[in-house]
């Protein structure tokens, strides 16, 4: 799977051939077929193995006494360290660039990742509203607003990092300040 991710990241989904994956992995092409029916199945398994465990953190109920802003801050730091700062970032970039050309992959990613992330975010926002930490439920209706800085960081740095790198942690903190108000230092 590591070799496949490297190939997908360097060539794109469309141009990646299982022959190239096998060569990079140092195995025969038939070995890949022992575990995966085709390239799409291989890509899906990469998502399940590398991204879905991160998604499960968003779905898990937070500790009852933890302020929701801290929960979002924890999830944002998790994204920065476990997605943006790792090879998982290539999966996000691949979905952005290749998803429109491969609707079955986009649908799979939506069901396995996006739909679950949005449901988890809606639940967190509903919790924040119920606890009086947010004034209204706008973010429950549009949880995409909470992930916009995350996706934007991937897009920006994929295109412009060598000219003007963007610090995703700073961008996310600014977003949380806008949503919850500036943090006060004890």
C-alpha positions in Angstrom: 0.0 0.0 0.0 2.9 2.4 0.7 4.2 1.8 -2.8 0.8 2.4 -4.2 0.4 5.7 -2.3 3.7 6.8 -3.6 2.7 6.0 -7.2 -0.7 7.7 -6.8 0.9 10.8 -5.2 3.6 11.1 -7.9 1.6 10.1 -11.0 -2.0 10.7 -10.1 -4.7 8.0 -10.0 -5.3 7.9 -13.7 -1.6 7.4 -14.7 -0.8 4.9 -12.0 -0.4 1.4 -13.2 -0.3 -1.7 -11.1 2.9 -2.7 -12.9 4.5 0.5 -11.5 3.2 -0.2 -8.0 4.5 -3.7 -8.1 7.9 -2.5 -9.3 8.1 0.1 -6.6 7.1 -2.5 -4.0 9.6 -5.0 -5.3 6.9 -7.6 -5.9 5.4 -9.3 -8.9 2.2 -7.8 -10.3 0.4 -11.0 -9.4 1.1 -10.4 -5.8 -1.0 -7.3 -5.8 -3.9 -9.2 -7.3 -3.7 -11.7 -4.4 -4.8 -8.9 -2.1 -6.7 -6.4 -4.3 -9.0 -7.0 -7.2 -7.9 -3.9 -9.1 -6.5 -0.4 -8.8 -9.7 1.0 -7.4 -9.8 -1.6 -4.6 -6.2 -0.9 -3.8 -6.9 2.9 -3.5 -10.0 2.2 -1.4 -8.0 0.1 1.0 -5.4 2.9 1.3 -8.2 5.2 2.4 -9.6 2.7 4.8 -6.2 2.0 6.4 -4.8 5.5 6.4 -7.7 7.9 6.7 -10.7 6.1 8.3 -8.8 5.7 11.7 -8.4 9.5 11.8 -12.1 9.9 11.0 -13.0 7.7 13.9 -11.5 10.4 16.2 -14.1 12.9 15.0 -16.9 10.4 15.5 -15.9 9.5 19.1 -17.8 11.4 21.7 -15.6 13.9 23.5 -15.1 13.9 27.3 -18.2 15.5 28.8 -16.3 18.2 30.7 -14.0 19.3 27.8 -15.0 22.6 26.2 -16.0 22.2 22.6 -13.4 24.6 21.4 -10.7 22.4 23.0 -12.3 19.4 21.2 -12.0 21.3 17.9 -8.5 22.4 18.7 -7.5 18.8 19.4 -9.0 17.6 16.1 -7.3 20.4 14.2 -3.9 19.4 15.8 -4.7 15.8 14.9 -5.3 16.9 11.2 -2.0 18.9 11.1 0.1 16.1 12.6 -1.6 13.0 11.2 -2.8 14.3 7.8 -1.2 17.5 6.7 2.2 16.5 8.1 2.2 13.0 6.6 1.7 11.2 3.4 -2.0 11.2 4.1 -2.0 14.7 2.7 -1.5 13.1 -0.8 -4.8 11.3 -0.4 -6.7 14.5 0.2 -4.9 16.1 -2.8 -5.7 13.1 -4.9 -9.3 13.3 -4.1 -9.4 17.0 -5.0 -7.7 16.6 -8.3 -8.9 13.1 -9.4 -12.3 12.9 -7.8 -14.1 14.8 -10.5 -12.8 12.4 -13.2 -13.5 9.2 -11.1 -17.0 9.6 -9.7 -16.9 6.1 -8.1 -13.8 7.0 -6.1 -15.4 10.3 -5.1 -18.5 8.6 -4.0 -16.5 6.0 -2.0 -14.4 8.8 -0.3 -17.6 10.7 0.4 -19.2 7.7 2.1 -16.1 6.6 4.0 -14.7 9.9 5.0 -16.6 13.1 4.2 -20.1 12.0 5.3 -18.7 10.7 8.6 -16.6 13.8 9.3 -19.6 16.1 8.6 -21.8 14.0 10.9 -19.2 14.2 13.7 -18.8 17.9 13.2 -22.6 18.4 13.3 -22.7 16.6 16.6 -19.9 18.7 18.1 -21.6 21.9 17.0 -24.9 20.8 18.4 -23.1 20.0 21.7 -21.5 23.5 21.7 -24.9 25.1 21.0 -26.6 23.1 23.8 -23.8 24.1 26.2 -24.1 27.8 25.3 -20.6 27.8 23.7 -22.0 28.9 20.4 -24.9 31.2 19.8 -26.6 29.5 16.9 -26.6 26.4 14.9 -25.2 27.8 11.6 -22.2 25.5 11.8 -24.4 22.5 12.4 -26.2 23.3 9.1 -22.9 24.0 7.3 -20.1 22.0 9.0 -18.1 22.4 5.9 -17.1 25.8 7.2 -15.1 24.1 10.0 -13.0 22.0 7.6 -12.5 24.8 5.0 -9.1 25.9 6.6 -7.9 22.3 6.6 -8.7 21.7 2.9 -7.5 25.2 2.0 -4.2 24.5 3.7 -3.7 21.3 1.5 -4.6 23.2 -1.7 -2.5 26.3 -0.9 0.6 24.4 0.1 0.3 22.0 -2.9 0.3 25.0 -5.2 2.3 27.7 -3.4 4.3 26.2 -0.6 7.6 27.1 -2.3 6.6 30.7 -2.6 4.6 31.4 0.5 4.1 28.4 2.8 0.9 28.5 4.9 0.9 27.4 8.5 -2.2 25.2 8.8 -2.1 25.3 12.6 -2.2 29.2 12.6 -5.0 29.2 10.0 -7.1 26.8 12.1 -6.5 28.7 15.3 -7.7 31.9 13.5 -10.8 30.0 12.4 -11.5 28.8 16.0 -11.0 32.4 17.2 -13.5 33.6 14.7 -16.0 30.9 15.7 -15.6 30.7 19.4 -13.9 34.1 20.2 -10.3 34.7 21.1 -8.9 32.5 23.7 -8.1 34.1 27.0 -4.8 33.2 28.6 -5.1 32.2 32.3 
